[in-house]
Amino acid sequence: MENSTEKPTAAQKRAGAAESELIAKATRIPWLVKARPYLIMAPCLLITIGILYPFVSAIFYSLTNYSFRNPTWKFIGIENWVYMFTDVEFWHAVFVTLQYAAITTGAEMLLGIGIALLLSKNNAFTKILKVVLIFPLMIAPVIATLIWQLMTNTSVGIFEKFLNIFGVYGFTWAASAKTALFTAALIDIWVYAPFVIVLVSAGIQSLPKSPFEAARVDGGSAWFTFKTLTLPMLKPFIYIALIFRLMASLQEFTIIFALTKGGPGNTLMNLSITGYNYGFAFLKFGQSLSYVLILWVIINFISRKLVGKYLLTQRQAAGKEK
């Protein structure tokens, strides 16, 4: 009778070791799988660091007298902020910022929604017009401003020749404090209104057809259909366009700087241009950052309110709230 406690042979030991190794390999988690959560989070972490570091640095340097003229600086607390809030120039910059944003955003939203509704019918003319209206979005704002400067030139500009037909000569455009805001807003509307048109047009194309067909069968007028069906269902798209355009208009720099650098005088000196001048013209970096940060506060406050309205419209569209 064989002994049941007989020790395994060397071959059996090797076979057992090989089997254990195969099992370990089969159950081993690849390093890429282990690292997957960290790889997924890495871009978010880098973006967060890339945002927070300049933001925290801006807050810190706004509490100093740092200047490009002198590498030495010291901590001065809220002195820059007190000077800014007690400066008439600051309140003028706030007024210009809000005025410019209200005019350009309001005009772009009205034009964008109106033109998008007119282009909602699919025919050969509207298809061509949609392509033409996209062209301003393909042009850099600086280039667009230079083009408009040539077109509004009182000597060779095409607009001057057109106004001459109606007996208007030497229209000042951006050269006068009375018309500079109008000129800058006109360029902004020409460049960015197509963005609203594209966004609202996409919203119109995504609307369900059955409610409109039912309204047509019931004899609903065009105004009734727009008021009760089109506009409520388009609200999420309208809010998205409004958020993007208002945020961009509040911090507008390119068009105003390329057109008049904030002039004539201080007519178009908004917060962005004023902050730029303090930082790169007067070399007062710490004072410049206080203007930039207060602009961030304004944009953040307004955008949060609009995002809340946008989320409310989404919940209403889903039937979760009245």
KAVENUR-V172503 format. One record per pair of residues at least 6 apart in sequence whose ideal C-beta (glycine too) atoms are under 8 Angstrom apart, sorted by the first residue. I is the first residue (numbers start at 1). J is the second residue. Records with the same first field share a line. If there is no record, write none. Layout:
I=J  J
This chain:
8=16
58=289  292  293
59=289  293
61=285  286  289
62=80  81  286  287  289  290  293
63=75  76  77  78  80  286
64=73  74  75  76  286
65=73  74  76  79  80  286
66=73  285  286
67=73  283  284  285  286
68=283  285
69=283
73=286
76=286
80=286  287  289  290
81=290
83=287
84=90  287  290  291  294
89=266  269  274
90=274  291
92=266  269
93=269  270  271  273  274  291
94=271  298
96=181  267  268  269  270
97=250  270  271  272  295  298
98=250
99=181
100=181  184  185  188  249  252  256  268  270
101=246  249  250  252
103=181  185
104=185  188  189  192  245  249  252
105=242  245  246  249
107=185  189  193
108=188  189  192  193  195  196  245
109=196  238  241  242  245
111=189  193  196  197
112=193  194  195  196  197  199  200  241
113=196  200  234  238
115=133  193  197
116=196  197  200  201  203  204
117=200  204  226  230
118=126
119=126  129  130  133  197  201
120=126  201  204  205
130=201
133=194  197
134=194  198
135=194
136=144  190  191  192  193  194
137=191  192  194  195  198
139=147  191
141=187  191  254  255  258
142=254  258
144=187  190  191  255
145=187  254  255  258  259
146=258
148=183  186  187  190  259
149=174  259
150=156  157
151=157  158  159
152=159  160  171  173  174  183
153=160
154=160  170  171  172  173  175
159=171  173
160=169  170  171
163=169  171
171=179
172=178  179
173=179  180  183
174=180  183  184  259  260  264
175=264
176=264
177=264  265  267
180=259  260  263  264  267  268
181=267  268
183=259
184=255  256  259  260  268
187=255  259
188=249  252  255
191=255
192=245  248
195=241  244  245
196=241  245
199=237  240  241
200=234  237  238  241
202=237
203=233  234  236  237  238
204=230  234
207=230  233  234
211=229
212=225  229  230
215=224  225  228  229
216=225
220=228
232=317
233=317
235=313  317
236=310  313  314  317
239=306  309  310  313
240=310
242=306
243=303  306  307  310
246=302  303  306
247=299  302  303
250=295  298  299  302
251=271  272  295  299
252=270  272
253=272  273  276
256=262  268  270  272  273
257=273  276
259=268
260=267  268
261=273
262=268  269  270  273  274  277
269=277
271=291  292  294  295  298
272=292  295
274=291
275=288  289  291  292  295
276=288
277=288
278=284  287  288  291
279=285  287  288  289
280=288
312=321
315=321
316=322
